[in-house]
Amino acid sequence: MGSKEKSLQKCVQDLIDLVLDPAGHDLTYRELCFREPQFAKISLEDFLAEYVPSRLALGCVCWVGCCANHRIENKEFRNLYFKSVMELFKTPESLGEATRFSEGLYASNADKEQSPVLGVLVYLFHKLGLKPASDSSKDEDKKVSEGFCFIMEAAEALKVAFETQFDDFFYSHKDLCTAGAKMKE
């Protein structure tokens, strides 16, 4: 593997590390419990079992979006992040996490009319047994839950950080990325 390919692999690994960084997971959980008192019935462990695979699915959505923004059409390049995430699921113990990741990724593509990020997050809330909107009987009185808004904000922050890191790599390795953009499958 040449130095350019190693740089690309390092970029992908750095982005996976960004998505998996546990520093904010506990804070996210506590903030959700604060904003949605019924959320406290879900243990931190159960939350992370759903939340982490959803973040990995969001990372895949972000990678595809970054490739599209930079007109990278090479199929191998576009699938590199996904393949690297799949490497995380090599052991039999990771089957449940792999399944939840796949389900989240499927949810991102299920409805072409809505944002892929929204698809993943709505699916996450359903898996956690929470509703993205209030239970008001009148449609005009329904509002998006505070917890769901917070998760959307966290997802947007992840997306911005992911895109920034991708862009930094792209512009510092434009020769490698441009070659991927020009090679059509």
GILINVEN-V921673 format. One record per backbone hydrogen bond with DSSP energy under -1.0 kcal/mol. CO is the residue of the C=O (numbers start at 1). NH is the residue of the N-H. If there is no record, write none. Layout:
BEGIN
<<CO;NH> <CO;NH>>
END
This chain:
BEGIN
<<2;6> <3;7> <4;8> <5;9> <6;10> <7;11> <8;12> <9;13> <10;14> <11;15> <12;16> <13;17> <14;18> <15;19> <16;20> <24;28> <25;29> <26;30> <27;31> <28;32> <29;33> <30;34> <31;35> <32;36> <36;39> <37;40> <38;41> <39;42> <43;47> <44;48> <45;49> <47;51> <48;52> <50;54> <51;55> <52;56> <53;57> <54;58> <55;59> <56;60> <57;61> <58;62> <59;63> <60;64> <61;65> <62;66> <63;67> <64;68> <65;69> <66;70> <67;72> <68;71> <74;78> <75;79> <77;80> <79;83> <80;84> <81;85> <82;86> <83;87> <85;88> <86;89> <91;94> <92;95> <94;98> <95;99> <96;100> <97;101> <98;102> <99;103> <100;104> <101;105> <102;106> <103;107> <104;108> <111;114> <115;119> <116;120> <117;121> <118;122> <119;123> <120;124> <121;125> <122;126> <123;127> <124;128> <125;130> <126;129> <132;145> <138;141> <143;134> <145;149> <146;150> <147;151> <148;152> <149;153> <150;154> <151;155> <152;156> <153;157> <154;158> <155;159> <156;160> <157;161> <158;162> <159;163> <160;164> <161;165> <162;166> <163;167> <164;168> <165;169> <166;170> <167;171> <168;172> <169;173> <173;177> <174;178> <175;179> <176;180> <177;181> <178;182> <179;183> <180;74>>
END
